[in-house]
Amino acid sequence: MSIRIPERRARWISCIAPALAIGVALAISSCSGTPDASITPDPSGKVKLDYENSLIIFPVDVYRISASDRSQILLAREVIMTTCMKKFGFIDDPNAAYPKAENRNFGVWNVDRVRQYGFRLIGEDGPSNQKHDEAGEWGDARYECLASEKSRIEEITPPDDLMNGGAAAEIALKSLSMASETDAWKDAKDNWDKCISAAGLTPGRDADKAKWSSQQSFDLQMRADQQNPSTSDAAEGIRIATVEAECNQKVRLTQTLGDIQASYQLPLIRQNEAVLTELKKKSQKYVDVAQKFLKETQ
């Protein structure tokens, strides 16, 4: 599920895409390919599942701006912007500017969250995300603030190549491509398909658009008003999402597929250690500035 951002805000925050398709949802799309014969997966590679924050932490993530880092950077930018916007009479909460990022690389998997929010993200329907969809005077004021606060914003805003992961993102994609060709990967996906089928759902028919969702959830999101879903659509979304997440946990889909992908990341990390170390150094500079700014202002 993509994160909606008011149109004018989307123009200046475009650098977070595709990483938040994160979902600050944050999911990596699969690319075709066959395993590289020169790469031998290292079974010690594992992902860490942060259930409380619904994040999947891969080995390569330590070298790039993580989902939590990105949230800190965006929050720092919003603090600057909302402070400026007060001069124009707009009082916005910087903490409510964006939905809470989460990873759904292999579909929904946080059962507790989907039982409450369905496929929606925490904060996605918050007042700050709805209030200014019609830009008007707010949008004009925001553009003035973007101009007047440009230098301060640039201090905490990484260039696109860093914000999108650089070499670490390439390794994530390559490891995903190789992992998805393995029998273990296909077996895990089949187990999830069987689980949701037994619960009355149909595996997604479109391998590109509905690979990690049921056909029912894909159809619902296509027909429902995503900003203002009806009561019945919201309830149905919660029901379907709960089945998908429960099956994800039951067959350990996210953990299994994440571990397979992580096993291919380790040898790729070793091959590119110098480049990744430099990437981490450059990225961390912006993260440190954002964290220091937030510590001083909040």
Protein Blocks (a to p, Z undefined) as FASTA:
>chain_A
ZZdddfklmmmmmmmpcklmnompacddddeddddfkbccdfkbccdddfknopacdfkl
mmmccfklmmmmmmmmmmmmmmmmmmnopacdfklmpccddddfnopfbfklmmmnomac
ehklgmklmmmmpnmlmlmmmmmmmmmmmmmmmmmmccfklmnopjmlmmmmmmmmmmmm
pmklmmmmmmmmmmmmmnopacdfblklmmmbcfklmmmmmmpcfklccfklmmmmmmmm
mmmmmmmmmnommmmmmmmmmmmmmmmmmmmmmmmmmmmmmmmmmmmmmmmmmmmmZZ
